[in-house]
């Protein structure tokens, strides 16, 4: 699979109303963001604020309970293998 991106034409990462619960704890609460190709974006927050959970949703490692996630135009929930073929991730 080849993905061609034109700078500024598409989102590199797009989250729309993403929510993730662990039992009765809301880990990610209605997060929406749109990171364009070539932009640098950081997630900042205290421990337990949902940063790692959000990254794992983006990478297709875990599924959101609601909302949508696209990486380079790929639906991360429906095609996590294609996302993993395009993205590198080194935790901690």
C-alpha angles and dihedrals in degrees: 000000000000122000119197117197126189112206111257095005100095140018117262090201125012125178121182121192093328116185129180127181131189103200104303095343119098106218097174118023117199097314119183125177138154117205112187124216109278096020123123114224131180132196111216129181146110125287111292096023095119103259097129092040090053091051092048090052091050090051093047093242091124131017124242117234090227140355131051135275128197127183116189088341093308120123101238095202097049097036110026093153091060089051091050089052090058103037135061121209129186111181121215 
